Amino acid sequence: MITQSTFGEMPDGTVIEQFCLTNNQGVSLEILSLGGIIRRWLIPHNAKPPTDIVLGFDSVQAYLSDDSYLGALVGRYANRIAEGKLCLESKNYQLDINQGDNCLHGGSQGFNNKVWQSTVLSRDENPAIALQLESPDGDQGFPGALSTKVIYTLTESNRLKIEYFATSKRTTVFNPTNHSYFNLSGHNSGSVNNQHIQVVASYYTPTDAHAIPTGELIKVEGTPFDFRKLSTIEQALTSAHPQIQYGNGLDHNLCIDSYDPQSQEAKYAAKATSENTDISLKVYTTMPGIQVFTANHFDHKKGKQDSLYHAHQGLCFETQFYPDSPNQPQFPSATLKAGEAFYSVTEYEVLF
């Protein structure tokens, strides 16, 4: 089932639509035409009120004024590109700089701030919507007029399937993701420190103090990034490892073991669990990396229902190409050649 309502308006009067997708198991998601934002994700369990497992806001203005990308589609390039510098086919491009010296999540006016054209694809079983966006040549400095589409499908097996499609009229780079902050104990329940995560990744990409990868692939064994077995988030956050100290927590790309550049089938990559609610989340993807981020910079951020979000109150699983891959030729390539079709898929499965 899908219901549609008005969430609010942009400063220019453009109406922001909210779509509520509900499956036959009682799981529901609220998705906005602004930024493709996942605003609420309600899980029914134990005959209690549903648990909302994603952080978010209650107004359009709160989303527009925030710099944390809560629940949003981000692009054209998720994560960071060093100094916003890009070279494609022997031509240099300067991208928008919006975090320190870097281009983050596609620039200051990235996908998260755009109103997407929305279409309902299925209202009954496996409800689905499509969101489409035209990004002009030179948008935030990126070359090529880009046509992109994202399909959200809530399956009857409690998976949110997110499919990404794109074509560009000029060779460019493309690296989309969804930036939901999960808290499986509930969005307003406090720290995620005691929740457990698993990431099937034997290597990670260490960064410099500006969160730009050094270019190395380092084994996770013996580091705070070894999540190959279920481990508490707190074990990593309390580490004295310099990589943890750089960002006051986890904000690192892990290299997914199952990555196959020829495959269009999402494969198991990660898991999170909460003992407080007995809710678990599994992540499947076709992408080579997953950025694990623990909301390290939150400080009395006012969220939904007058909640206050603090550092380490949410957990992101951002499936992606590695950060700064346009400047790291040894990394999997995010280059999208003119006229070629991009496709990736990530699925988030909820168990309760």
N, C-alpha and C positions, 0 to 999 in steps of 0.2 A: 504494500500500500504506500502511496505517496500523497501527502497533503502539502499545499502550498500557501504561504502567507507572506505578508510584507514585513520585513525586519526593520526597515528604516530607509533613510534617503542619504545620498551623497550631497556634498555642499552645493553641487549644481542642480540638485533636484532629482537626479537619477534614482529610481526606486531600486532598492536591494531586496531581492526575493529570498525567502527561506524555504527550503524543501525538506520535509521530514520523511525519511525512508524508514519503513517498519516492515520487518519480516514476520513470518508466521510463528516464530519463537518468542516474539515480543521484544526483540532488540530493535532499537531505533537510533537513527542518526539525523542530525540537523545540519544541512549544508547550505552555505550562502552563495549567492551569485557574486558577491564581493570576494575576490581572491580564492574562490573555491573553498572557503574556510569550513572546516569541520568544527561546528560550534558546540554541539553536545553529542555525546555517545552514551546512550542509556542502556544499562544491562539489568534485566530483571533477575532476581535470585533470592532464595530463602524467604519468600513471601514478605519481603521488606520493600520499602520504596526503592525504585531502580537506582543504581549507582551510576553517576555521570563520571566517566573515566578520562575525560579530556578537559584541560584548562581552556578558559575562554572569557569572553566579555559579553555585556548585555546591550551594547550600542554600536552603531556604525562609527561614531566619532572615537570611541575607545580603540577600535581596531585601527583606524587611520592614524591615530596619534601614538600608537605603540610601535616599538622597534624590535619586538621579539617574535614576530611571525606566527602568533598562536594559531594553530590549526590550518595555516594557509598553504596553498600551492606556491612554491617559490621557483623562480627562473628569471631570465633564461638559464642562468647557471647557478645551481645550488652550491652553497659553501663559498669559499674564497678563491679569488684570482689575484696573485701577488701584484701589487701596484696597479691593478687594473690593466695590465699589459697583455696584449694578445697578438700573435703573429700567425696569419693564415695565408698560404699560397704566396709567401714572400712579401706580404703586405702587413704593416703594423697598424694596430688599432688601439686607441685609448678608451677604456671603459669608464663608466661613472665610478668615482671613489666615494664610498659611503660608510666605511668603517676603518678608521686609522688611515693607512696607506693602501688599503685593499678594496676591491670590489666584492661585496658580500651579497649573495642571494639575488644576483641580477641587477644590483644598483638601487638607488633610492626610490625609483618608481618602477619596481619590478612587478611580477605577476600578482603578488599579494595585494597590491593597491589597485588592481584593475577590476572593472566590472565585466564579467564573462557572460557571453550569450548562452542561455540555458535552454535545454530541451528535455522533456520527459521521454524516456525510451520505453520504460515498462512500469506499470502501476501495480501489477498483481504480484505473482511470485517473482522473487529475485528483482525487487524494484531497482530501477537504474535511471540515472540522469547523465546527460552529456553537457559539458561546458566547453565553449569554443572561444578562442581569442586570436586576433590578428595583431602581431607585433611588427611595426614598420621597420624598414631598413634604417639602421642607425639608432634604434631604440636603446637607450642607455649606453650607446657606443658599439653595440653588437652589429655585425654586418648581416645583411640579408633580410628581406621581408619574410617573416616566419608565420606560418599558419599552424596553430596547435589546438589539440582537442584532448580533453580528459574525460574518461567515463568512470563514474562511481557506480558500482553495483553492490547491493547488500544481498548476499546469497542466503538461502534457507539453511545452510550449514554454518551460519554466523561468521562468514568472512566478508570483509569489505575489500572488494577487488578494485584497484585503482589502475586504469590503463592509460598510458600516455602515448599520444600520436603527434607527429610534427613533420612538416616539410618546409624547406627554405629555398628561396630563389637564388641565393648566393651561398657559397660555402661558409659555414658558421660553426659555433659550438652550441651544444644543447645538453642540459643536465638538470631535468626537473625533479622535484620531490615534493612530498607533503611534510609539513613541519608541525604535526600535532605533538603536544606535550601530554603524555599519558601519566595518570596516577591511578593505579588499579584499586586503590582503597577509596577513591573518590577525589574529585578535583579539589575539594576544600578540606582534605584530611591531613594536610601537613606534609612532612618530609617523606621522600621515597627511599630514604637510606636503608630501611630494613626490608625493602622488596628485593627479590632475587632476579637476576638476569643471566641468560646464556646467549653467547654469540659464537657461532661456529666459524671462527676465524683464527688462523694460526699466526698471522702477521698483522701489524698495524703500521701506520705511517706517522712517525714522530714529527713534531713541528718545532719551529723556532718560537721565540717569545711572542711573535705576531700571529701565531696560529697557522703559519704557512709551512707545508711539509718540507722537510730537508731533502727529500728525494729518496731516502732510504726506506727499505722494507725490513722491519725488525721483528724477530720472533716474539710472540706475546709471553712465552714461557718465562717465568721468573719476574714478570712485570705486573702492575695493577690492571693491565689490559687482557689478562688471561681469563676469559669468561667461557672457555670451552666446556666447563662444567658449571651448573647453576651456582652462582655466588651472590652474596649480598652486595648491593651497591655501596654500602658503607665501607666494605673492605678496600675498595678503590679510593673512595673519597678521603679516607683517613691516611692514605699513603703519603710518605715524604718524597716520593718520586718527583723529580723536577718537572716532568710532563704534567703531573697533576697540579703542581704548584703554579705553573704558568697561568692556568685559567680558573683556579679555585674549584676544580672538579673535572669531570669528564667532558671533553669536547674534542673527540678524536675519531678519525676514520679507521675502521677495522676492515681488513681485506677478506672478503667472504670466500671460504674454501670451495664452495660448490659452484662458483662463477663459471659459466660457459658462454663465451661471446656468440656462439652459434645457436643458442637455445632461446626460445620464446616462452618457456615454461617456468613459472616462478618456483624456486626451490627453497627449502627451509633454510633460514639464516639465523634466526634469533627468537628468544622467548623472554617474557617477563611474568612474574607471579607475585601475588599478594596473599599472605596468610590471613590478613584481616578480613578479606571478602571472599576468598577462594576463587577469585577471578584470575585467569591467565590470558596472556596475549602471545600468539605466535606470529612470526613475520616470515613471509616467503617473498622472494624477489628474483628478477633477472639481472639486477644491477651488480657491479663488482664490489661495491663498498657500502658500508653502513656507518653513518656518523652517530655515535652515542653521545648525547648531550644531556646534562643534568641541571639545566636552568640555573647556571652558576651565578648569574648577575641579578636575579630577581631580588627585590628589596621593597617589601610592603606594596607590591603591585596589586591594584584593586581589580579583582576579577568578577566573575559571575556571582550574583546573589550577595553582593557586598563582601565577598571573600577577599582575604589578603593573601597573595601568593609570595612566598619567600624563596630564597635560594634552595635548590635541591628539592623543590616541591613537584617537579615534573620530569619526565624522561622522554627524550626524543629518540626515535629510530629512523633516521633520515637515510633512506636507500638512495644511492648516488654513484656517479663516477667519483674518483678520488679528488680531493681538493687540489686546485691549481694544476690539474692535469694538462691544460693547454701549454704550460711551461715546463712540464715534466714528461718528456717523450717516452720514458720507460714505464709510465703508468698507462692503464687502458685508456684508449682515446675517446674523447667526447666530441670529436669533429663530426659534423653533419654536412655532407657534401651537397652541393646544389642539386635539387631535384630528387634526392634520395629520401626514403621514408624512414622516420624514426619510430620505434615501438619499444616500450618497456612496460612491465607490469609488476606491481607489488600488491600483496594480499596480507591483510591483518585479520587473523582468526581469533575470535574471543571464545574462551571456554569458561563455563560457570556451572 
